[in-house]
């Protein structure tokens, strides 16, 4: 199992906020759930999480 560092968690949380306007607390993510994404860079992990859960991105503006 990949270790989740505070630095990784902070960067993942920042990416979630930037792309989806949610936090790990909002999503109710535990270390077990985060470990599924911990092998990715934080931004890639946040984007993959959003795709996995069909989240709407807020950073793309109106279409």
C-alpha positions, 0 to 999 in steps of 0.5 A, a space after each residue: 500500500 502506498 503511503 499518503 503523506 501530508 504533502 500529497 494530501 494537501 496537494 490533492 485537496 487543493 486540486 479537488 478544490 480547484 477543479 471540483 470545488 470540494 474538499 476531501 472532507 466534503 467528499 468524506 474520503 478516508 485514507 483507505 479511499 485515498 490510497 486508491 489514488 496515492 500512486 498518482 500525482 495529486 493533480 492527476 489523482 484529483 482528476 481521476 477521482 472526479 472522473 470516477 465519480 462523474 463530478 462536474 468541473 468548475 474550472 472550465 467555465 460555461 460552455 
